[in-house]
Amino acid sequence: MSTGRRYNGDKPKLNIKKVISVIIVIAVIVMAIISITKILGNHTKAEEKTVANKYFAVYTNEKWGVINSKGEIIIKPEYEEAIIIPNNAKDIFLCTYDVDYTQNTYKTKVINSKAEEILNGYETIKAIENYDSSNNLWYADDVLLVSKDGKYGLIDFKGKELLKCEYETIEALKGVEKSFLTKKDGKYGLADNIGSILLENQYKAIKPISNKYENGYIVTNQDDKMGVIGHDRTTLVEVKYQDIKQICGDGKYVVKEDGKWQIVDQIGDIYLKGKFDEVIGINAQNIIIKKDNRYGVVELNGDTKIETKYQEITYAFDNNYIFKENNKYGIINLEKEIVLKAEYENLIYRTEAGFFEGNKQNSANTEFIANDFTVKQEGILSEINIENGYMKIRVNNEYKYYNFKFEEKTNRELLTANTLFLDKKDGKYGYVNKEGVVVVDYIYDDAKEQNEFGYCSVKQNGMWGCIDSKGKMLITPAYQLENNSIIEFIQKWHRGEDLNLNYYTDK
């Protein structure tokens, strides 16, 4: 007979099915809460970007100072002349003061990020200017020019003397790194960035053979004879020629002897003497020549590879050359095959990226042509980043990203250091985070990708402003920057118009 008891002295038994059901329900609820919290959090927050500390000149209220990459003032703007920062990763700031424009006199000093004067003991201290092939200014980033008693020398950024102050002049060899032209007793020599003497002061003139110091230097002795000396002081071409072109390739050089141009190699063998008027380029055994105002390609043994009949020829890659005929550009190979018809107004080859860019008449777009000579894309190149292997192209009023294989990528795939990513919706720009969640609403007429310092430039009603790496508005759009070729902010400061000065301003 039943007594109403559920068990007879045994321990209670669990209903396993019910327990499992309850656990599953609880887990689902917890996961849902976590997901909702994450989505809501992502919608309003973005990570703060990690930024390397760098320094920039700043101009405000007609005075010059220094800021860092967070926009913080490091040196108060109180100098009348621009402050030079030869290496923006180093707190070495060159200041000019006590300027007397009537007497053309001034004083210089070097200060650090604590505004302490450093590297004392010299009459003047200057950054060493240099210029690339497009005449853009840059500075030697590890040495400074100093003077004592009217003579010049070199020191490094720690004040170590690299060259004694015993030279009449010291200047950068134009377009070449780590090469400094010195003058003593009216004769020229060459030193490098650690103070090593590459060439003694015995020459009438020294010039680079290319923009790479490894290729050596063309020297002229006191008898007006010319040769080529290597960066390691070895003689590459004997100093005995009337003239030498600033062209080299595969250990071969273009020299003039007895009034005739020829090719010579490092052991003195001579090729193509009197067979050309000018050489444009050397690639292995193949030489681009000019003769009777026409261009072609010949081998060192004199065999013709591309007839000397074109308006222009430049080397591209492998056996392929860009040629100009009837005022149009195309591509021809050494087998004399025209692999791309001459129908372009302009045609260049980007060696580092491995593709061609061509422009046709009456077209605003550029054609991007792969190494197989097929057109992969058409648009306007906005940016090319060789270091990270991508390009940004404006295609039908939309910006798109591609790698150098012309595979379309998203900015989130390529700009991996960013915390915000430019996005467009219904004709307006905003920003999303790494998960694609909207952080900054689509309210801007134009905008730029986040820069290396974490700031985004945004445009509204014709004016530019700035938001930070978390999407917070820092500067309400108030700047009209029509004359700025680069629009970029660091906190409240925007890039100045003169790119050579590399400065920021709030004006």
N, C-alpha and C positions, 0 to 999 in steps of 0.2 A: 504494500500500500504506500502510496506516495505521502510524504510528510511536507511537501512543498519546498524542500531544499534543492538547490541547483547542483550541489556536489556533496559528496560524502567524505568530508575531511580532507579531500585532495586540494592542492593549490589551484587557484582560479585559472582558467584557460582563456587566452586572448583570442578574439575574432580577427585573425590575421588579415583577411580581405578588407575589413572595415578600417583597420589601422593603416594599411597601405594606401587605401583611398584617401584618408585624411592627410597623410604625408604628401601625396601627390598634389592635393588641392593647395596645401600650405606652400609647397615649392613653387607652384604656378603663380600664386599670389605674390610671393617674394620676388620672383623673376620679373613679374610685370611691374612691381614698384621700382625695382632697380632700373629697368629699361626706361620707364617714364622719367625717373630722376635724371638718368644719363642724357636723355633727349632734351629735357628742359635745360639741363646744365650746359649742354653743347650749344644750345641755341643762343645763350647769352654770354658764353665765355669762350675765349681762345687762349692757347698757351702764350706765355711770354717768351719772345725770341731771345736766344742767347747771342750776344753781339760782341765781336772782338773790339777791344779799345783802340780807337784811332783818333788822330787829331786833324783839325782843319782850321784854316784862317777864317775869321768872321769879320764882317764889316757892318757897323751900325753907328748912326749919328756921326758919320764922317770920320770914324776912328776904327782902327784895326786891333783885333785880339785873336784868341784861340778858343775853340770849343772842342769837346770830345764827341764820340759817336753816340752819346746819349743826349747831346744838345746842351750839356752843362758848360758854363763858361770856365775855362781853365786859366786863361790870361785875360784880364780885363781889357776891353777895347779902349786903349788910350794912346795908341801909336798913330802917327799921321801917315806913315808909309806902310805898304802891305808887308805882313809878316810872312817870311818864307819858311815852309816846312818841307825839307828835302825828302823825308821819309815819314809818312804819316803814322807809321807804327812806332816811331821813336819820339820821345819828348825832347826834341832838339828844335828850337824855334829861333830863327835869325831875325833880329830886329834892327831897323835903321832909325836913327834919331839925331837930334841936333842938326837937321838939314838946313843948309844955307844955299838957297837956289841962286842967289846973286854971285856967290863965290864958288858955287859947285862943290861944296864940301859937306861931309856928313860923317857920322860915327856909326859903328856897328857893334853889336854884342850878341851873345848867344845865351838864352835862358832855358830853363827846364819847366816842367809842369808845376813846380812850386814857386815859379817866378824868380828863382835864384840864378844869378849870373854865373855861367860856367865857361870853361875853355878860355881862360884869361891869358894875358901876356902877349897879345898880338895887336898890331895897329888896326888891322881889319880882318874880319872873318866873313866869308861869303859862301853861298851854295854855288855849285858849278853847273851852269846851264848847258843843256844839250837840246838838239832838235832832231826829230825823225824826218823821213822823206817827205812827209806832208807839212813840214815846218811846225809841228806841234811841239810845244816846250815841255821838257822834263828835266829832272835834276839827278845828278849823281847821288845815290841813296846811301852811301857809306863813307864818303870822304868830304872834306871841306877845304876850301882855298883860304890860306892865311898869308899875312904879310908882316915883315919886319924890315925896317930901314929901307923901304922901297923895293924889297925883293920878296918873291913869292915861294911858298911851299905847300905841302899837303899834310893834314892830320886826319885821323879817324874820329868817329863820334865820341870816343872816350878820351880824346886829347892826345893820343899817341902820335908822335911825329913820324910821318911816312917819308916825306921829302923835306930836307932842310930848306929854309928860306934863302935860296941862293940863285933863283931863276928870275929872268926878266919878265917872263909871262908863263902862265900855265892855263891851259884851256882843254875842254873835252874835244876829242876827235869826233867831228860831227857825225851823228847817227850811230856811233859805235859805243858799246858799253865797255867799262873797265880799261879805257885807253885815254891817256892824257898827254897832250902835246906840250912839251916843255921847250923853252928858249933860253939859251945861255951863250953869252958872247956872240950873239947874232946867229947862232946855229941851233937847229932843231933836233930834239930827241924825243923819246917816248917812255912813259912810265905807266904802270898799272895801278889798280886800286889798293894794293898792299905795299906800294912803294918800291916795287922791283923795277929796275931800269931795263926796259926792253930794248931800247936803242939809245946809244950814246949821243950826246949833242955834237953831231958832226955833219948833219945834212942841211941842204939848202931848203928842202921841203919834204913833208911826209903827209900822205893822205891814205885813207882806207881803200882797200880794193873791193870791199863789200861792207854791208852793215854788220857782219859777224867778225869779231876780232880774231877768231880762230883761223880765218882765211888769210891773215897777214896784212902787210902794209906796203904801199908803193913808196919808195924813197928816191930822192934826187940828190946826187952828191954835188960837190962844189964845181965839178966840171960839166954839170948839166946832164949827166948820165943817170939812167933810171934802172931800178931793179925792184925785186919783191923780197921782203924779209918776213919770216914767219913770227908768230907770237912767241915762239920758243927760241928766237934769235937765229934760227937756221936760214941760210940763203936759199930761197925758193927759185928766184930768177936772178941770174948774175947782173950786177949793176953795171950795165954797158950799153943800154938801149936808148934810142932817141925819145921814145914815148912808150907808155904802157896804158892800156885801157883799164877802167875799173870794172873788169869782167873776169871771172875765173870759173872753172868747173872741172872736176875730176883731175886736178893737178895740172891744168893747162891754162895758158895765159896768152893775151893778145898784145904783141909788142911790135914796135916799128924799128926797122934797121935798114940803113942805106935808102931811106925814103919810102920803104915798102912795108906794109903790114903783113904779119905772119903769126902763126900759132907756135908757141914753144912750150915744152913740158919741163919738169923739174930736173931732168938729166941733160937738158940742152938740145934735144931733138927738135927739128924745125918742120912745120907742116904748112901747106897752102900759101907759101910766100908769093905775094903779088897776085893772088887769085881772088881778092875781094877788096872792096872799098871800106867796109866796116863789118865788125862782128857784133851781133846783137845778143847772142847767148851760146853757151857751150853745155851740151848734155852728152856725157860719155864720148863716143866717137863722132857725134853729130853736131855740126856747127851751123847756127843760123847766120847767114851772111847777107850783106847788102852789096849789090853791084849794079852800076848804072841806074841807081835809084829804084831798084827792084829787089825783092827779098826771096830767098830760097833756103834750102838746107843741103849741105854737102857733108860727106864723111871726111875724116882726116886724110884719107888716101886720095881725095879729090873727086870721088864718085858722087854724082848728083843723086840726092834722095828725093828732094822736092824742087821742082824747077824754079829758077830765080826769075819769077815773073809776077809776084804778088805785091800788093801795096804795103802789106805788113805781114809778119809772121812772128808768133810768140809760142814758146813751149807750154804745153798743158801737162800731160802725164804719159807715161809709157812711150809709145811711138806716135802720139797724137799732138797736133799743133793747131792753134787758132790762126786762120789766115784771113786776109782782107782782099776782096776782089770786087770791082765795080762799087766801091764804097760800102760794101756789106761784109759781115763777118760770118764765117763758118768754121768747120773743123775738117782737117785732112790728116791722113796718117802717112807713114814713111813708105807705104806701098802705093802711094799716090791715090788712094781711095778717099773721096769726099764723103765722110761719114755723117756730116751735118751740113745741110745746104747753107750757102752764104745768103742769109735773109735777115740778119740781125744788125741793128744800128750799133749795138755794143754787145760785146761778149767777153766775159772774164771767167777764169777758172779759179775756184777757191781750193788751193792745194791742201790746206789743213782739214777741210771738210769733205773734199772729194766730189765736188759737183760744179756745174757751170751755171752762170746766170746770164741770160740773154734778153735784150730789149728790142722789140720790133717797132717800126714806124707807126705812129698814131695809136700807140697802146701805152697806157699808164702802168700796166702790169709787167712784171718780170716773169720770164719763163725759167723754171728751175729744172736743169737737165742733168740726169744721172750719167755715170761713166759708161753706160751702154747707149748713150745719146738719145734716150727717150725723155720726153717732157713729163716730169712727175707732178708738177704743180704750177699754178700761175697765181700771182699775187704781188704784194708789195712787202719786201723784206723790212721788218721792224727791228729785229734783233738777231744777232748770231752769237752764240756762246761756244767758242771752241773748246774751252776747258771742260765744260759739262756736256758737250756734244749735242746741242740742240739749236733750233732756230725758231723764231716767231714770225709768222707771215700773216699779213692782212689779206684775207680771202673773202670777197663779196661783203666788205664792211664788217667782217668778223675776224678776230685774231685767233689763229690756230698755231699749235705747237707741233713740231716734227723733229725726229732725230735725223741724222745724216743719211739714213736709209729711206727717208721720206715716209716713215711710219708715223701716223698721227698719234700724238700723246696728249695727255691732259697736263695742265700746269701742276697739279698735285703729284703726278708721277715724276716730273722733272725737277721742280723747285722744292726739293726735299727738306731744305733748311727753313722754309717759310712756315709761318703759323696761320697766315691768311692767304687766300687765293682769289684772284679777280674772277668774277663771274658776271654774266649778262643775262637779263631777262626782260622781255617786252621793251627792248631798246634802252634799258637803263642798267647801270653797273652797280654791283654790290660785292660782298666778299663772303666766302664760305671757309669753314675750317677743314682740317685734314679728312674728316669724315663726310664732308660735303654738306654739312649743316650750315644754314645761313647765320652769319654772325653780324654782318652789316647789311641792312636792307637795300633793295635795288632802287636807289633814289638819285644816283649821280649820272650826269650827262657824259662824263668821261672819267677815267681813272687809270692808275698805273699799278703794276704788280708791286708787292711789298719789296722794298729795297733791302740791301744787306744789313741795314741798321734797324730794321723792323718797322719802318714807317711806310704808309701808303698815301700817295697823292691822289686827291679826288677833286673833281670839277663840277661846279653847280652854278648855273646862271652866268656862265662866262668867267667865273672866278675859281681859283685853286685854293685848296686847303689841305689838311693833313689829319690822318687818324693813326693811332699807335698799333702795336702788335696784338693788342687784345680787342681792337675794334672801337676803342674809345676816341671820340672826336677831340683832337688837340687844338687845331686851328680851323675855325669856321671859314669856309671858302671866301677869301677876301683879296687874293692876289691875282692880278692880271699879268700873266707871264708869257705874252705873245712873242717876246724877243728871246726867250730862253730856249736853246736847242735841247737842253736836258731839264726836265721838271722833276725835282726830287727834294724831299724835306728831311731834315734831321730835327725833330721836335718842332720848335717854332721857326726854325731857320730854313730858308729855301736856297737852292743852288744859284750862284750868281751867273751873270751873262757871260763873263770872260772865263772860258774853261781853262785857259792856261794858268790863271791864278788859283784855280781850284778852291774857291772860297764860297761861303754861305752868308746870307744876309737876311734881315727882317724887313727890308725896304722894298 
